Amino acid sequence: MMSRKGSSVKRSNVKQLRQRINDIYVTSTSDFGAQLATAKRLIEQGSYQCNVYGIGSAINKSINLSLQLKESCTSSIEFFVDSFTINIDQLQFLELALPEPGGARGRYLSVLHITLWKI
């Protein structure tokens, strides 16, 4: 919490995404080989489908992961790609009388959701 001249600004809590057993969240710092092995194990050992999520700068990495998985699996794999944009507000102004600083509108990030399933 930060206070300045009677106004207070609070950082919003970042929502944690629900993670299911067959979800893989790709980040720019995640280990590509480990995530590829996890996805391959999910597809080949009983799970019907695998969901790969890439947010922001990790979109290219999530596409590469999905294509590598399709090439390396022994069974044939189909995939469906969905993309959307989310708005991230990092600052919430608590007092209604407090004007927002110029240009503070939040950030927008692109999200890619790739669903892979075994045929």
C-alpha positions in Angstrom: 0.0 0.0 0.0 1.4 3.4 -0.9 0.0 6.7 0.3 0.6 10.2 -1.1 -1.4 13.3 -0.1 -4.4 11.4 1.1 -4.6 9.2 -2.0 -3.8 5.5 -1.9 -2.8 3.2 -4.7 -2.9 -0.6 -4.3 -1.3 -3.2 -6.5 -4.0 -5.7 -7.6 -3.5 -9.3 -6.9 -2.6 -11.3 -10.0 -5.1 -14.1 -10.6 -3.6 -17.5 -10.6 -4.7 -19.6 -13.5 -6.3 -22.9 -12.6 -4.1 -25.7 -13.6 -5.4 -29.1 -14.5 -3.3 -32.2 -14.9 -3.2 -31.8 -18.7 -2.4 -28.1 -18.8 1.1 -26.8 -19.7 1.8 -23.1 -19.2 4.7 -21.9 -21.3 6.8 -18.9 -20.1 9.9 -17.3 -21.5 12.0 -18.8 -18.7 10.5 -22.3 -18.7 12.6 -25.4 -19.8 11.5 -26.3 -23.3 12.8 -29.9 -23.2 11.1 -30.6 -19.9 7.8 -29.2 -21.1 8.0 -31.2 -24.4 8.7 -34.4 -22.4 5.7 -33.7 -20.1 3.4 -33.0 -23.1 4.6 -36.1 -24.9 4.0 -38.2 -21.8 0.5 -36.8 -21.4 -0.5 -37.5 -25.0 1.1 -41.0 -25.2 0.3 -42.4 -21.8 -3.4 -42.2 -21.4 -4.5 -38.5 -21.5 -6.8 -37.8 -24.4 -5.7 -34.2 -24.8 -3.1 -31.6 -23.7 -3.7 -27.8 -23.4 -0.7 -25.5 -24.1 -1.0 -21.9 -23.0 1.4 -19.1 -24.1 1.1 -15.6 -22.8 2.9 -12.5 -24.2 6.5 -13.1 -25.3 6.1 -16.9 -24.8 3.6 -17.3 -27.7 6.4 -18.3 -30.2 7.7 -20.9 -27.7 4.2 -22.4 -27.2 3.8 -22.7 -31.0 7.2 -24.4 -31.3 6.3 -26.8 -28.4 3.1 -27.8 -30.1 4.7 -28.4 -33.5 7.6 -30.4 -32.0 5.1 -32.5 -30.1 3.1 -33.2 -33.3 6.3 -34.3 -35.1 7.8 -36.4 -32.2 4.7 -38.4 -31.2 4.2 -41.8 -32.6 0.4 -41.4 -32.9 -1.3 -38.8 -35.1 -2.2 -35.6 -33.3 -4.6 -32.8 -34.3 -4.7 -29.4 -32.7 -6.9 -26.4 -32.4 -5.6 -22.9 -31.8 -7.5 -20.0 -30.1 -6.1 -16.6 -29.4 -7.5 -13.7 -27.3 -6.3 -10.5 -25.5 -6.5 -9.9 -21.8 -6.3 -6.5 -20.0 -4.0 -6.3 -17.0 -4.6 -3.5 -14.6 -1.6 -3.2 -12.3 -2.8 -0.2 -10.3 -6.2 0.3 -8.7 -7.1 3.8 -7.5 -9.0 3.5 -4.3 -10.5 7.0 -4.1 -13.0 8.0 -6.7 -11.9 11.6 -6.5 -8.3 10.7 -7.4 -7.7 11.4 -11.1 -5.8 8.7 -13.0 -2.3 9.7 -14.1 -2.0 10.4 -17.8 -1.7 7.3 -19.9 -2.5 4.8 -17.1 -4.9 2.6 -18.8 -3.5 -0.9 -18.1 -1.7 -3.3 -20.3 -2.9 -5.7 -22.9 -1.4 -9.1 -23.4 -2.0 -11.7 -26.1 -2.8 -15.2 -25.1 -2.6 -18.3 -27.2 -4.4 -21.5 -26.2 -3.5 -24.6 -28.2 -5.5 -27.8 -27.6 -3.8 -31.0 -28.9 -5.5 -34.3 -28.9 -4.6 -37.8 -30.1 -6.6 -39.4 -32.9 
